[in-house]
Amino acid sequence: MKQETFNKLVAKLRSGHDGQVLEAIDEIGRNGSPEILPELARLITKNRNREVLSAARTIFFDLKNPESVEVLKSIIDETNDKDTKQVLVAACWENGLNFSVQLPFFVDLVLDEDYLISIEAFTVIENMPGPFVNEDVQQCLDTVYSWLDGPENEGIVNSLLEVLKGFANSGMHNNCIYN
């Protein structure tokens, strides 16, 4: 995206005028690039207009550019607002992009975030097609086993453990077999 176009879109998104914001979101939907996604995430956190929020969420749910994977992961990592984080994590399984290389990140979300974000992160993991880095699967299994001593979200963590064992035993990870 050209810098001039990017700057105009950012100005519209930050204008505070819902009409201009919706125009910018429409333009992003037609011609956007991953670099504008942090601005859209800020909009989800700050704007309370239902139409604007719905339009911005739709952009995240409809992402198809593989370059968006790393950008979206970074936005989620930097987001402190729980509602925004939940929307963004949900977008990761809704949009169908392959987040398999981000397996450890999503395992950490399952273990460290509140229940609603954990459920969304678990859904992302369940829908990961692979392939996986052997060391990542091993690290995730070790992390989950050591975490199981804690009381929070135990049901979902047991489910996560079963999914990770499936990854390990499927041939996508060939160093260890877990039962």
Secondary structure, 3 states (H helix, E strand, C coil): CCHHHHHHHHHHHCCCCHHHHHHHHHHHHHHCCHHHHHHHHHHHHHCCCHHHHHHHHHHHHCCCCCCHHHHHHHHHHHCCCHHHHHHHHHHHHHCCCCCHHHHHHHHHHHHHCCHHHHHHHHHHHHCCCCCCCHHHHHHHHHHHHHHCCCCCCHHHHHHHHHHHHHHHHCCCCCCCCCC
